[in-house]
Amino acid sequence: MALRFSLVSAFIGLAVILVVSFSYKPGLEHVYDIGRDDANKFVRVKGKISSVDDKGAFYIIRVSEVKEISVVFFKGKNNASLSVGREIEASGRVTPFGNKMEIVAEKVDID
């Protein structure tokens, strides 16, 4: 009886963890707030596309809010039309590149 209760509790706990992990969405960060202290932090930003540079296997997208930040987005299944002036929401990890910070995006949504 105790073994059955333990197994049921474990499966319920795993199910809860899966549901929470798939529904988690990081809070929206302002581009001007992102700095060296945010290195390796998972963030979500929203702004306008100010430039798109196609590098073959990936894009470098400049996203501007009040300040600009580069978003590196690897080509794949979500290759929406990236054009200057469109609204973009990008989620990914902040990484230092030279003396600036950039976001390596895992997900990009174009409005």
Number of C-alpha atoms within 10 A of each C-alpha: 5 7 8 9 9 11 11 12 12 12 11 12 11 12 12 11 11 11 10 11 10 8 8 8 12 12 11 13 13 16 20 12 10 19 14 13 9 15 15 14 13 18 22 22 23 20 21 21 23 18 15 17 12 13 11 8 9 13 18 19 25 19 27 22 15 11 12 17 22 23 25 22 22 19 14 9 6 12 13 12 9 18 15 14 13 14 17 19 18 23 23 22 19 23 18 14 10 7 6 11 18 23 28 21 20 13 13 18 14 17 9
